[in-house]
Amino acid sequence: MTSPRLYSATEASNYLGLSKTTFLRMAKDQILPQPIRITERRIVWDKADLDAYIEAIKAKRTPKFG
């Protein structure tokens, strides 16, 4: 079975290892990718956008060796 592409706020926050409160605050502050409104009451985040966010964070880090 494949994993879903679209995540609820709870699923997306778990995926990133954040509390739901922190996740929603970061989304509101436009630190995280913006959600997709499916219906008036259904808001989701695209897993590909979350993965791109993770990769962007990794690219900004300076590796520290020894």
N, C-alpha and C positions, 0 to 999 in steps of 0.2 A: 504494500500500500504506500502511495506517495504522500508526502506531507503537504498540507494546504499551502497555497501561495499567499492567501490573504489572512491576516491575523487580526483578531480583536485587540483592544487595548490590553486586556489581561494576558492574552497569548503573546503579544509583541513585547510587553514588559518582561515576561518570563524568558522569552527568547534572548533578550539583551541582558538579563540578570539584574533588572532594576525593579524596585517596588512600583506598583501601579501609579501611586501618587507622584513619584519622581518622574516616571515615564511621561505622564500627562503634563506635568509642569514643563519638562524639557520640550515636549511637542508644542505646547502653548508658546514657549519662548523661542520657537523655531530653531532649536538646537538639533532636533531630530527631524527625519523626513516627515513631511506633512501627510495626513491621512487622506484616504479616498472615501468620499461619501457615496455609499451604494444606494441607500434610500434616505428618507428624512431622518430615520432613527438609527440606521446602521452605518457605522464608521469603521473602516479597516485600514491596516497598514500593509503594504506590499512587502513580502519577504525580500525581494530583490533590492528594494530601497533600503531596508534594514541592513542587508549584507553590504551594500555600497557604503553605508554610514560606518560600519565596522572597518571596512578596508580603508576608508579615509582617515579614521583614527589611527590605524596601524601605520599608515604612510607618514603621518605627522610625527611619530615617535622617532627619537634618535636612538639607535641601538647602543647599548653600553656593554662593552666587552672588557673584562679584566680590569 
